[in-house]
């Protein structure tokens, strides 16, 4: 078995450094009465992302960060496990577990090589976790391995459109002009950061999911609500009202 990929190690260092900046977001999401998605916090009741009945489901969140998605799942009756590449992020998740009196397993590991047996889970979820910080050719193969037949995969990523229109410099908002080629989209390095992101075009993503035995159920392109706010400088509200800056994929593993 080969060693840990360099991008996994780079992202571990980056997220250990960034973890403190996400503690307040984690607290807000743990405190929320209803799940919300993405940087514009669009409510679950509008997007209908999660299965309607989570009771008794075994779930794993790949790239759980502060663990708020897993907390939502646990409150709805699922049995979640949170996995993350960053020990510092998991430390925040443990503090929030103690604060809210809600515990579930937290595992420090690489989602491209998850330490779980085959066919262990009914649901795999990733919101800005493995979905953008791991190589999709590796983590989606792992999701397929971990899911039982008929299990569901749900993941949120930046939209293809915003990836094509973001400047090279990290932290600058999306523009109204194409900044990079669509063909060959895969591994991205932003100026000003040592982290590594991964993004695929829609056709490549559909083919990858099908290759690993998934049926695509839905692709939800998120529009920011008119009165939404965000602390993230990914896009202006006007931009995100005209074009999606995030998209949610839902797929089912073939029986």
Buried (B, 14 or more C-beta within 10 A) or exposed (E): EEEEBEBBBBBBEBBBBBBEEBBEBBBEBBEBEEBBBBBBBBBBEBBEBBBEEBEEBBBBBBBBBBBBBBBBBBBBEBBBBBBBBBEBBBBBBBBBBEEBEBEBEBBBBBBBBBEBEEEBBBBBBBBBBBBBBBBBBBBBBBBBBBBBEEBBBBBBBBBBBBBBBBBEEBEBBBBEEEEEEEEEBEEBEBEEBEBBBBBBBBEBBBEBBEEBBBEBEEBBEBBBBEEBEBEEEBBBBEBBBEBBBBBBBBBBBEE
